[in-house]
Amino acid sequence: MKLERISHNKFKIFLTFDDLIERGLTKEDLWHDMPLVHELFQDMMYEASDELNFPLEGMLLVQVYLLQAQGMLIVVTQNEAEMDYEDDEYIEMKVMLDESREMIFYFSEFEHLIQLAYHLIDLKIVGGKVYYLNDGYYLKLDDYDISEHNREDLIAILSEFSSPSAITSFKLEEYGKHIYDENALLQITRHFHI
C-alpha cells in the first residue's frame, strides 16, 4: 500500500491487486460485496490517518478507481464544510467506483521518466506515449507495448519512479502537450543519457 498526502484535506492510497489479495479481497468483491469493501475502506482510512497524520473528522468523499493493470487508486477528500466536531467517532463515507482500462503513470519530474525508460528498454519495452499536463509528465502504455511481460513486475518497476494515475487518455489528448506520440521509451533513451 502506497500513501501520499495531496493537500491539507486530501490524500491518496494506491493498492496493487496483490495488496488486495493480502487483505482478502478480489477485484470482483469490489463490485459486489459492499459491506466487505466498506470495512476495507475504513481500515485503510485509519491506517492512512495514522501514517499521514491526517485527522479523520466529518464526511469523507472516497473516490475509487480500478486501474486495469495497476490495482486500485483511492482518493480521499475531507469535506470541511460538513464537519461535525461533536461526534469524533463517526465517519460517513460516500463511495464512487470507476474502472479504467488504461495504464497511465504520473511523473513529477522528467528525470524520473528518463531513469524508468532505461529500465524498461533493458526489458525490450520501447513504446508508450508521453504527455505534459499541469506541471507533470504522464506515460501511457498500451497492451501491445507490454503484451509479453508480467504486468505485476512492470507495475512494481513503474511504481519506483512514478505514481499510477486515474487521468484518462481523452483528457491527456485534449489538454496535454504531446511530448512523444510513439515509441516514447526508445526516443527518451536516444535523446537523454544517464
Solvent accessible surface area in square Angstrom, and as a share of the most:
residue,aa,sasa,rsa
1,M,68,0.30
2,K,81,0.34
3,L,30,0.15
4,E,78,0.35
5,R,94,0.34
6,I,86,0.43
7,S,45,0.29
8,H,128,0.57
9,N,31,0.16
10,K,64,0.27
11,F,0,0.00
12,K,35,0.15
13,I,0,0.00
14,F,10,0.04
15,L,0,0.00
16,T,31,0.18
17,F,35,0.14
18,D,73,0.38
19,D,27,0.14
20,L,1,0.01
21,I,115,0.58
22,E,143,0.64
23,R,83,0.30
24,G,56,0.54
25,L,3,0.01
26,T,67,0.39
27,K,57,0.24
28,E,107,0.48
29,D,36,0.19
30,L,0,0.00
31,W,97,0.34
32,H,149,0.67
33,D,50,0.26
34,M,84,0.38
35,P,104,0.66
36,L,64,0.32
37,V,0,0.00
38,H,71,0.32
39,E,103,0.46
40,L,13,0.07
41,F,0,0.00
42,Q,62,0.28
43,D,78,0.40
44,M,0,0.00
45,M,1,0.00
46,Y,105,0.40
47,E,72,0.32
48,A,0,0.00
49,S,18,0.12
50,D,122,0.63
51,E,121,0.54
52,L,35,0.18
53,N,128,0.66
54,F,2,0.01
55,P,81,0.51
56,L,18,0.09
57,E,47,0.21
58,G,12,0.11
59,M,26,0.12
60,L,0,0.00
61,L,56,0.28
62,V,0,0.00
63,Q,41,0.18
64,V,1,0.01
65,Y,46,0.17
66,L,0,0.00
67,L,1,0.01
68,Q,54,0.24
69,A,5,0.04
70,Q,0,0.00
71,G,0,0.00
72,M,0,0.00
73,L,8,0.04
74,I,0,0.00
75,V,20,0.11
76,V,0,0.00
77,T,27,0.16
78,Q,8,0.04
79,N,52,0.27
80,E,81,0.36
81,A,99,0.77
82,E,94,0.42
83,M,37,0.16
84,D,74,0.38
85,Y,141,0.54
86,E,168,0.75
87,D,67,0.35
88,D,90,0.46
89,E,154,0.69
90,Y,134,0.51
91,I,16,0.08
92,E,71,0.32
93,M,21,0.09
94,K,106,0.45
95,V,42,0.24
96,M,98,0.44
97,L,47,0.23
98,D,76,0.40
99,E,54,0.24
100,S,23,0.15
101,R,153,0.56
102,E,38,0.17
103,M,5,0.02
104,I,2,0.01
105,F,1,0.00
106,Y,64,0.24
107,F,1,0.00
108,S,64,0.41
109,E,95,0.42
110,F,39,0.16
111,E,79,0.36
112,H,59,0.26
113,L,0,0.00
114,I,12,0.06
115,Q,60,0.27
116,L,0,0.00
117,A,0,0.00
118,Y,55,0.21
119,H,92,0.41
120,L,0,0.00
121,I,42,0.21
122,D,111,0.58
123,L,69,0.34
124,K,165,0.70
125,I,1,0.01
126,V,59,0.34
127,G,5,0.05
128,G,6,0.06
129,K,60,0.25
130,V,0,0.00
131,Y,1,0.01
132,Y,72,0.27
133,L,18,0.09
134,N,116,0.60
135,D,115,0.60
136,G,0,0.00
137,Y,47,0.18
138,Y,22,0.08
139,L,0,0.00
140,K,26,0.11
141,L,6,0.03
142,D,33,0.17
143,D,78,0.41
144,Y,165,0.63
145,D,22,0.11
146,I,2,0.01
147,S,82,0.53
148,E,163,0.73
149,H,56,0.25
150,N,90,0.46
151,R,74,0.27
152,E,58,0.26
153,D,86,0.45
154,L,3,0.02
155,I,1,0.00
156,A,58,0.45
157,I,40,0.20
158,L,0,0.00
159,S,26,0.17
160,E,130,0.58
161,F,34,0.14
162,S,10,0.07
163,S,17,0.11
164,P,3,0.02
165,S,14,0.09
166,A,25,0.19
167,I,30,0.15
168,T,59,0.35
169,S,14,0.09
170,F,163,0.68
171,K,91,0.39
172,L,0,0.00
173,E,83,0.37
174,E,126,0.57
175,Y,149,0.57
176,G,11,0.11
177,K,133,0.56
178,H,75,0.33
179,I,61,0.31
180,Y,26,0.10
181,D,79,0.41
182,E,117,0.52
183,N,65,0.33
184,A,0,0.00
185,L,0,0.00
186,L,46,0.23
187,Q,51,0.23
188,I,0,0.00
189,T,16,0.09
190,R,162,0.59
191,H,115,0.52
192,F,76,0.32
193,H,153,0.68
194,I,129,0.65
